[in-house]
Amino acid sequence: MKKSELKTLIKSIVSEILSDEKNLDEVNTTANIDGYQTPFAFSDSDEEKHKKNMKSRAEVFDYKSTENKKSNTVKINEGKSLFHVFRDHPDLSPSQKVGVTVREINKLMTEIEKLIRVSSRYKSEKKVNSSSLWKTTNRYLAKIDEKIKRISHKIKELK
């Protein structure tokens, strides 16, 4: 398609849209109304099913739910840093906390290593030059490199 044909096509589409707006009698929107205050208005689930779902979701996040509403307990960690939540967790001993954390770090590092391997292989196969990468990609690579150096120092401290 030639440039002139494309311009003509775009002009015809815009003029058609503008002519349709002139024939428009009324515009209505509901963007500024408050939401409905009925919890099950648009779902086919009943209240019991909803309670069961909420209870199972709450227990995943260490909340306890009982039929007696006065004895329901909610742990609020707002304002606490990750370190304080980790430190104050009562279920594990200090060495267990470190061990579990190191195991999780190992899993995450394995995932990162897989992503790097796939990305590097693809870059090699497609012969992508490093200079052709986006500026942000190069910045992220530099940041990742710095993070890995900091992590390496922290691992040496952990040993």
C-alpha positions in Angstrom: 0.0 0.0 0.0 1.4 3.4 -1.0 1.7 6.3 1.4 -0.9 8.3 -0.5 -3.4 5.4 -0.4 -2.8 5.0 3.4 -3.4 8.7 4.0 -6.6 8.5 2.0 -7.8 5.5 3.9 -7.1 7.1 7.3 -8.8 10.3 6.3 -11.9 8.4 5.2 -12.0 6.5 8.5 -11.6 9.6 10.6 -14.3 11.5 8.6 -16.7 8.5 9.1 -16.1 8.5 12.8 -16.7 12.2 13.0 -19.9 12.0 11.0 -21.2 9.3 13.4 -20.5 11.5 16.4 -22.6 14.3 14.9 -25.6 12.0 14.8 -25.1 11.0 18.5 -28.0 12.1 20.6 -26.9 11.1 24.1 -23.8 9.8 25.9 -24.1 7.9 29.2 -21.4 6.6 31.5 -21.3 5.0 34.8 -17.7 5.7 35.6 -18.4 7.9 38.6 -20.9 5.9 40.5 -20.0 4.0 43.7 -19.6 0.3 43.7 -22.4 -2.0 44.8 -22.4 -2.8 48.6 -23.7 -6.3 48.1 -21.0 -9.0 48.4 -22.6 -11.7 46.2 -24.4 -9.5 43.7 -22.6 -10.7 40.6 -21.6 -14.2 41.6 -23.4 -17.5 41.6 -21.8 -18.7 44.9 -23.7 -18.7 48.1 -22.6 -17.2 51.5 -21.3 -20.5 52.9 -19.1 -21.1 49.9 -17.8 -17.6 50.2 -17.0 -18.0 53.9 -15.2 -21.3 53.2 -13.1 -19.7 50.5 -12.2 -16.7 52.7 -11.3 -19.0 55.5 -8.9 -21.1 53.4 -7.3 -17.9 51.9 -6.9 -16.4 55.4 -5.2 -19.5 56.8 -2.6 -19.4 54.0 -1.5 -16.0 55.4 -1.4 -17.2 59.1 -4.8 -15.8 60.0 -7.1 -17.9 62.2 -10.8 -17.9 61.7 -13.4 -19.3 64.0 -17.2 -19.3 64.3 -16.9 -17.1 67.5 -16.0 -13.7 66.0 -14.6 -12.5 69.3 -11.8 -15.1 69.2 -10.8 -14.6 65.6 -7.2 -13.5 65.5 -5.5 -11.5 62.9 -1.8 -11.0 62.8 -1.1 -7.5 61.6 2.4 -7.1 60.3 1.9 -3.6 59.0 4.8 -1.4 59.8 7.1 -4.4 60.5 10.1 -5.0 58.3 10.7 -8.4 56.8 13.6 -8.9 59.2 11.3 -8.4 62.2 8.6 -10.7 60.9 11.4 -13.3 60.2 13.1 -12.8 63.6 9.8 -13.0 65.6 8.4 -16.1 63.8 7.9 -18.5 66.7 7.8 -21.9 64.8 11.5 -22.3 63.9 14.8 -22.1 65.8 17.4 -19.6 64.6 19.4 -22.3 62.7 16.2 -23.6 61.1 15.3 -20.1 59.9 18.7 -19.7 58.3 18.6 -23.2 56.8 15.1 -22.7 55.3 16.1 -19.3 53.9 19.3 -20.7 52.3 17.3 -23.5 50.7 14.8 -21.0 49.3 17.6 -18.8 48.0 19.1 -21.9 46.3 15.8 -22.6 44.6 15.5 -19.0 43.4 19.1 -18.9 42.2 18.5 -22.1 40.2 15.5 -20.5 38.5 17.6 -17.4 37.7 20.4 -19.5 36.4 17.9 -21.3 34.0 16.7 -17.9 32.7 20.2 -16.7 32.1 21.1 -19.9 30.3 18.1 -19.7 28.0 18.6 -16.0 27.3 22.3 -16.5 26.7 21.8 -19.4 24.4 19.1 -17.6 22.4 21.3 -14.5 22.1 24.1 -16.7 20.7 21.9 -18.6 18.3 20.3 -15.4 16.9 23.7 -13.6 16.9 22.3 -10.6 18.8 25.1 -8.1 19.3 25.3 -6.5 22.8 25.4 -3.1 21.3 22.0 -3.7 19.7 20.3 -4.2 23.1 18.1 -1.5 24.6 19.8 1.0 26.9 17.6 -0.2 29.8 18.6 -3.8 29.2 22.2 -2.9 29.5 21.5 -0.9 32.6 19.6 -3.8 34.1 22.5 -6.1 33.3 24.9 -3.8 35.1 22.5 -3.7 38.1 22.2 -7.5 38.1 26.0 -7.7 38.1 26.3 -5.4 41.1 23.6 -7.3 42.9 25.4 -10.6 42.3 28.6 -9.0 43.7 26.7 -7.8 46.9 25.1 -11.3 47.2 28.5 -12.9 46.9 29.8 -10.8 49.8 26.8 -11.6 51.9 27.2 -15.3 51.3 30.8 -15.1 52.4 29.6 -13.5 55.6 27.0 -16.2 56.1 29.6 -19.0 55.9 
